[in-house]
């Protein structure tokens, strides 16, 4: 031992009260709890409710509530309490119904919960709300559609003073009276193909013609198919693309069919055919993006059109299919034949 005063003490094993000190842990509070702790500490220093509320811009009820909950020996008492109800709603569906929704979503991944609710009631006799089916889709992550965003460039020309612009008051007051027409560019599998789409805005019945060239001659062939389905007592609304000139324009003029042109760069002048083109891309073309010949692509589109006309509920038709809606009007939509080759 050293004889000098003030010699150092060497710590070898344990400190006094080491067991009690080992129980001390750092307290982790959320941002909201820390704010409430600052408010309470300010109040305990000034002992004035009004001054504390003015300083922090809070109401008296807020401060009273957290003073009542505050426990200085347990700061976690300042954390927010769960608002989950004690009694929660129990599910009314079973695993068989979940399997059914999974199968429908796999076969038709683009259909919403509202359309699926209509289908399961119509085809399976099961009555479930669209909200319940939506919760099933979200809970079991029944998302199968491949979302592919492709940038599109479209050119429009505005010339020819002979163009008849679409009247603002143009409305469809009967079936097959107003037909919207447009062309869809298909760039899949390294080849270019073009779908010429016509739709009756009253019944949602559609006609699609597939071609290799974006020419007015192909548009004329598509319009000839539309005339066979919809008749000549109609008006055509299209955009300012070059495919709507020359052969297509002369064809409509020779048959006495009025042709209206939309305003340049205004797709809202023909919203129904734009909506149909979007569905064709998402529900049909995006599902298989490999190479297809014209004949194979045409069979793919025909198969989708049959689903579109006879299976898919349409919100605009009060969740009826176009075929069901046409039946109420005394009209018939012919089912397209799909090749088995």
VOGU-3710 file (C-alpha; in Angstrom, 3 decimals, decimal comma):
1> xxxxxxxxxx> 0,000/0,000/0,000  1,226/3,464/-0,807  1,879/5,943/2,050  0,873/8,886/-0,105  -2,443/10,585/0,536  -4,924/10,519/-2,305  -3,974/7,194/-3,837  -6,338/5,814/-6,487  -8,832/3,023/-5,846  -8,788/0,077/-8,238
11> xxxxxxxxxx> -12,167/-1,402/-9,274  -11,794/-5,159/-9,644  -15,171/-6,942/-9,663  -18,492/-5,161/-8,964  -19,772/-1,749/-8,000  -22,120/-1,166/-5,080  -25,785/-1,695/-6,038  -24,682/-3,136/-9,384  -27,748/-5,388/-9,527  -30,127/-2,422/-9,168
21> xxxxxxxxxx> -28,161/-0,389/-11,694  -28,380/-3,238/-14,210  -32,172/-2,876/-14,198  -31,988/0,686/-15,498  -32,754/0,834/-19,213  -33,031/3,749/-21,585  -36,672/4,624/-22,239  -37,669/4,937/-25,904  -40,701/7,156/-26,516  -42,475/8,038/-29,711
31> xxxxxxxxxx> -42,546/11,560/-31,091  -46,077/12,159/-29,792  -45,213/10,904/-26,291  -42,141/13,152/-26,131  -44,298/16,149/-27,055  -46,807/15,304/-24,323  -43,960/14,937/-21,825  -42,677/18,430/-22,703  -46,162/19,873/-22,223  -46,547/18,234/-18,820
41> xxxxxxxxxx> -43,063/19,311/-17,679  -43,884/22,909/-18,672  -47,117/22,738/-16,677  -45,366/21,265/-13,612  -42,871/24,157/-13,671  -45,413/26,976/-14,050  -48,425/25,259/-12,418  -50,762/27,208/-14,723  -53,191/25,423/-17,072  -54,083/28,498/-19,161
51> xxxxxxxxxx> -50,453/29,551/-19,649  -49,432/26,036/-20,720  -52,291/25,745/-23,229  -51,515/29,165/-24,755  -47,808/28,358/-24,959  -48,321/25,105/-26,864  -51,533/26,048/-28,682  -53,584/23,165/-27,287  -56,971/22,851/-25,647  -57,593/22,370/-21,957
61> xxxxxxxxxx> -59,226/18,992/-22,549  -56,033/17,775/-24,222  -53,901/18,722/-21,211  -56,412/17,367/-18,666  -56,557/14,026/-20,468  -52,790/13,519/-20,467  -52,361/14,747/-16,900  -54,841/12,093/-15,875  -52,901/9,393/-17,736  -49,438/10,621/-16,702
71> xxxxxxxxxx> -47,463/8,315/-14,429  -43,976/9,686/-13,586  -42,732/6,174/-12,803  -43,968/4,812/-16,136  -43,477/7,285/-18,968  -44,923/4,844/-21,521  -48,301/5,911/-20,143  -48,022/8,906/-22,479  -48,087/6,688/-25,574  -51,208/6,638/-27,711
81> xxxxxxxxxx> -53,682/3,911/-26,864  -54,889/1,604/-29,624  -58,278/2,598/-31,048  -59,064/-0,874/-32,274  -62,577/-1,854/-31,158  -62,907/-4,610/-28,581  -65,414/-6,435/-30,767  -64,508/-6,635/-34,446  -66,593/-7,835/-37,346  -66,056/-11,486/-38,204
91> xxxxxxxxxx> -65,629/-12,685/-41,772  -68,685/-14,144/-43,470  -66,825/-15,994/-46,219  -64,938/-19,278/-46,188  -61,859/-20,644/-47,943  -63,934/-21,965/-50,847  -65,119/-18,457/-51,679  -61,561/-17,131/-51,447  -60,477/-19,858/-53,878  -63,269/-18,828/-56,250
101> xxxxxxxxxx> -62,205/-15,177/-56,174  -58,590/-16,239/-56,700  -59,588/-18,281/-59,768  -61,636/-15,417/-61,230  -58,830/-12,938/-60,592  -56,323/-15,260/-62,265  -58,546/-15,708/-65,317  -59,697/-12,075/-65,438  -57,122/-10,041/-63,468  -58,412/-6,724/-64,791
111> xxxxxxxxxx> -61,911/-7,031/-63,281  -62,749/-4,910/-60,261  -64,491/-6,027/-57,092  -67,803/-4,571/-58,309  -67,744/-6,662/-61,472  -66,724/-9,788/-59,560  -69,614/-9,261/-57,132  -71,974/-9,195/-60,086  -70,413/-12,326/-61,625  -70,470/-14,477/-58,464
121> xxxxxxxxxx> -74,112/-13,521/-57,897  -75,082/-14,140/-61,513  -73,146/-17,354/-62,172  -72,732/-18,939/-58,713  -75,711/-17,631/-56,744  -73,494/-16,128/-54,026  -74,345/-12,709/-52,640  -71,338/-10,768/-51,369  -70,770/-7,047/-51,449  -68,084/-5,467/-53,603
131> xxxxxxxxxx> -66,446/-4,178/-50,407  -66,081/-7,724/-49,063  -64,540/-8,953/-52,304  -62,249/-5,925/-52,334  -61,032/-6,800/-48,828  -60,381/-10,377/-49,947  -58,327/-9,139/-52,901  -56,323/-6,829/-50,672  -55,873/-9,287/-47,799  -54,744/-12,221/-49,955
141> xxxxxxxxxx> -52,943/-9,998/-52,510  -54,849/-11,316/-55,524  -53,099/-9,096/-58,055  -52,070/-10,956/-61,200  -52,204/-8,426/-64,065  -48,825/-7,471/-65,469  -48,775/-3,704/-65,556  -46,613/-2,476/-68,405  -46,498/1,215/-69,175  -45,502/2,056/-72,726
151> xxxxxxxxxx> -45,014/5,621/-73,885  -47,015/6,457/-76,969  -46,433/9,106/-79,557  -49,321/10,171/-81,687  -49,359/12,616/-84,545  -52,413/14,661/-85,512  -53,015/16,876/-88,468  -55,397/19,803/-88,682  -56,114/21,040/-92,160  -58,956/20,625/-94,722
161> xxxxxxxxxx> -61,689/23,129/-94,087  -64,224/20,536/-95,314  -64,071/18,657/-92,045  -67,278/18,531/-90,048  -66,434/19,037/-86,395  -68,333/17,065/-83,826  -71,313/19,100/-82,567  -71,339/19,789/-78,870  -74,953/18,649/-78,594  -74,382/15,274/-80,287
171> xxxxxxxxxx> -75,979/12,575/-78,131  -76,918/8,944/-78,710  -80,690/8,676/-78,126  -81,029/5,163/-79,572  -78,873/2,105/-80,274  -76,443/2,113/-83,196  -76,882/5,797/-83,912  -73,514/7,259/-82,834  -70,373/5,207/-83,472  -66,927/6,268/-82,282
181> xxxxxxxxxx> -63,995/5,074/-84,395  -60,244/5,063/-83,790  -57,041/3,169/-84,587  -54,849/1,392/-82,036  -51,112/0,890/-82,688  -49,878/-2,546/-81,579  -46,098/-2,918/-81,186  -45,587/-6,426/-79,811  -43,103/-9,166/-80,575  -41,054/-6,908/-82,831
191> xxxxxxxxxx> -43,842/-6,389/-85,374  -46,294/-3,570/-86,024  -49,994/-4,269/-86,249  -52,974/-1,954/-86,142  -56,416/-2,454/-84,626  -59,278/-0,374/-86,045  -61,910/-0,082/-83,309  -65,556/0,980/-83,576  -67,995/1,124/-80,651  -71,675/1,940/-80,277
201> xxxxxxxxxx> -71,735/4,409/-77,387  -75,317/3,458/-76,494  -75,001/-0,346/-76,165  -71,162/-0,659/-75,867  -71,160/-3,190/-78,742  -67,760/-3,149/-80,451  -66,214/-4,148/-83,775  -62,434/-4,564/-84,197  -60,550/-5,038/-87,458  -56,852/-5,950/-87,494
211> xxxxxxxxxx> -54,510/-4,761/-90,255  -50,830/-4,602/-91,161  -50,853/-0,990/-92,332  -52,274/2,206/-90,772  -53,827/3,147/-94,116  -57,169/4,570/-95,106  -57,818/1,365/-97,097  -57,633/-0,718/-93,892  -59,860/1,845/-92,157  -62,346/1,448/-95,018
221> xxxxxxxxxx> -62,395/-2,332/-94,453  -63,002/-1,755/-90,732  -65,832/0,687/-91,476  -67,379/-1,844/-93,844  -67,469/-4,371/-90,975  -69,007/-1,718/-88,735  -71,718/-0,981/-91,320  -72,564/-4,699/-91,492  -73,118/-4,739/-87,716  -74,564/-1,297/-86,989
231> xxxxxxxxxx> -76,241/-0,426/-90,295  -76,091/2,812/-92,267  -78,404/4,868/-90,036  -75,537/6,202/-87,927  -72,908/8,902/-87,644  -69,176/8,251/-87,263  -67,008/10,230/-84,841  -63,253/9,876/-85,390  -60,041/11,843/-84,938  -57,823/13,634/-87,456
241> xxxxxxxxxx> -55,538/10,699/-88,297  -54,601/10,118/-91,914  -56,389/6,753/-91,877  -59,721/8,606/-91,791  -59,130/10,351/-95,147  -59,250/9,218/-98,778  -60,673/5,661/-98,967  -62,427/5,843/-95,579  -63,861/9,311/-96,228  -65,054/8,408/-99,734
251> xxxxxxxxxx> -66,588/5,151/-98,482  -68,683/6,911/-95,841  -69,666/9,640/-98,300  -70,798/7,095/-100,903  -73,028/5,371/-98,324  -74,518/8,625/-97,074  -73,033/8,260/-93,578  -72,179/11,485/-91,734  -68,591/11,707/-90,526  -67,617/14,025/-87,679
261> xxxxxxxxxx> -64,018/14,843/-86,760  -62,916/15,492/-83,186  -61,014/18,626/-82,284  -57,232/18,311/-82,658  -55,483/16,871/-79,585  -58,841/16,356/-77,833  -59,413/12,663/-77,044  -62,294/13,659/-74,752  -64,370/14,236/-77,909  -64,509/10,438/-78,331
271> xxxxxxxxxx> -64,121/9,063/-74,786  -65,920/5,738/-75,341  -63,581/4,396/-78,008  -60,556/5,663/-76,051  -61,839/3,747/-73,021  -62,349/0,615/-75,127  -58,815/0,876/-76,540  -57,440/1,115/-73,010  -59,351/-2,032/-71,998  -58,126/-3,830/-75,127
281> xxxxxxxxxx> -54,538/-2,997/-74,196  -54,800/-3,897/-70,499  -57,099/-6,898/-70,626  -56,036/-8,511/-73,882  -52,767/-7,341/-75,427  -50,778/-6,992/-72,193  -51,547/-10,564/-71,158  -49,338/-11,951/-73,932  -46,743/-9,662/-75,432  -44,896/-12,155/-77,624
291> xxxxxxxxxx> -44,897/-12,482/-81,385  -48,195/-13,299/-83,103  -49,241/-13,397/-86,712  -52,233/-11,391/-87,884  -54,422/-14,512/-87,760  -53,273/-15,446/-84,234  -53,692/-11,906/-82,949  -57,139/-11,749/-84,519  -58,178/-14,941/-82,704  -56,887/-13,466/-79,438
301> xxxxxxxxxx> -58,948/-10,308/-79,960  -62,057/-12,270/-81,000  -61,839/-14,357/-77,821  -61,540/-11,176/-75,750  -64,481/-9,572/-77,611  -66,676/-12,540/-76,737  -65,829/-12,052/-73,060  -66,392/-8,315/-73,486  -69,866/-8,819/-74,970  -71,166/-11,867/-73,101
311> xxxxxxxxxx> -69,325/-12,146/-69,770  -67,925/-8,811/-68,615  -70,385/-6,627/-66,636  -70,337/-2,950/-67,660  -70,834/-0,273/-65,066  -72,338/2,106/-67,669  -75,012/-0,530/-68,408  -75,944/-1,005/-64,738  -73,599/-4,006/-64,558  -75,236/-5,826/-67,444
321> xxxxxxxxxx> -73,243/-7,274/-70,300  -73,755/-5,652/-73,736  -75,545/-8,833/-74,842  -77,947/-8,678/-71,877  -78,563/-4,969/-72,452  -79,251/-5,497/-76,161  -81,731/-8,261/-75,289  -83,797/-5,686/-73,389  -83,880/-3,597/-76,589  -84,769/-6,475/-78,902
331> xxxxxxxxxx> -81,286/-6,558/-80,461  -78,887/-9,478/-80,783  -75,107/-9,500/-80,602  -73,620/-12,344/-82,603  -70,934/-14,413/-80,900  -67,688/-14,441/-82,886  -66,276/-17,807/-83,871  -62,854/-18,650/-82,425  -60,665/-21,007/-84,424  -59,553/-24,184/-82,639
341> x> -56,432/-24,586/-84,780
//
